Amino acid sequence: MKKVVALTLAIMMAASLFLSGCSVRKDDDTQSANGSDTSSTGSNSSGKRVVNVCSWGEYIDEDLIYQFEEETGITVNYQTAESNEALYSLLKTGAGDYDVIVPSDYMIARLIDEGMLAELNYDNIPNYDLIGDQYKGLSFDPENKYTVPYTWGTLGIIYNTTMVDGPITSWDAMFDEKYAGNVLMIRNSRDALAAALLDLGYSINTTDEAQIREAYELLADAKSKGVYQSFVMDEVFNKMEGGNAAIAMYYAGDYLTMLENNEDLAYVVPEEGSNWFVDAMCVLKNAQHKEEAEAWINFIASTESNLANMDYIWYASPNTAALEEYPAYYEETYGEELDTELYEIMAAPQEVLDRCELYVNLPANILTLYNDLWTELGI
């Protein structure tokens, strides 16, 4: 496992960034990024070049921000959003004045369909060539016009081995009354309903309204019976690391971060299957700093940046060389071998991915149904 000193350094780095004016920690549904403007020169009112980035909490090695700024002279205003749905709301209401965003696959497809993303000039992003072919040409960007993959991974169940009867293998655990008050359900509609759909034997991309409503009833019934301690996003870290809940639905990379602080935790992609996802960097069509945005994307797509990111956030890299080199990088950095089981949780092998589906963008009427049901659930 990584040494505690690495976490200490990260906390110090984040504090330093905060004091210097870069917002890099979790700010759910954040306001407009500091330092942005409406000029087309790529600079703010002080004449400095800037790029406004919005991603997820706990999702970058902050030192990369320093490195990019030092190498390019471009100031990075880094903000976070809680979920894909929260990011979408920010963009639609004009509350988020960003250049680069890092949505997940299905949300990327929606933003493309709604004409919100700019086509990239890949001549300015030569490190795109380092991204593995298996992460290109996917359903959300089949012609590779809008995206550069950032990370990939799986969605599963995290559980405390001292607080459950035995190994968890099924999505049943997320709805089981015997764990009442000790289950953390994820706080976004697509993932939460996916757990129920999978438990019922349905596709996470179903457009059958009856199946979706049946999944909702399973979720609502568990909520009404007190199965859920709460619906969470990044609050899950403290709750699971502190032993304050037994079971949570969350992402493999974040599990590995939690494991460093609580060795009683385990992770499983349930037997019914799950979602495997790709998060990718995109530029908004109304971005005011497109040249700077593409420079940022190219920097982050490099092998060196991907190695640093994998080490910090534990999410698998789509950069082929970085993914292959990471075990050696880990051993060189920490003086010990990377556990194969942990590596395969971060970078799931094909036999696990074969049981998973990539989310696709759903038709408008189904998106409306999801929103209505989520509102009815009262989260």
Secondary structure, DSSP 8 states (H G I E B T S, - for coil): ---HHHHHHHHHHHHHHHHHT---S--TT--S-TT--S-SSSB-TTS-BEEEEEEETT-S-THHHHHHHHHH--EEEEEEESSHHHHHHHHHHT----SEE--BHHHHHHHHHTT-B----GGG-GGGGGB-GGGSS-TTSTTS-S-EEEEEEEEEEEEETTSSSS---SGGGGG-GGGTT-EEEESSHHHHHHHHHHHTT--TT---HHHHHHHHHHHHHHHHTT-EEEEESTTHHHHHHTT--SEEEEEHHHHHHHHTT-TTEEEE--TT-EEEEEEEEEEBTT-S-HHHHHHHHHHHTSHHHHHHHHHHH--B-SBHHHHHHHHHHHHHHHSS---HHHHHHHS--HHHHTTEE------HHHHHHHHHHHHHHT-
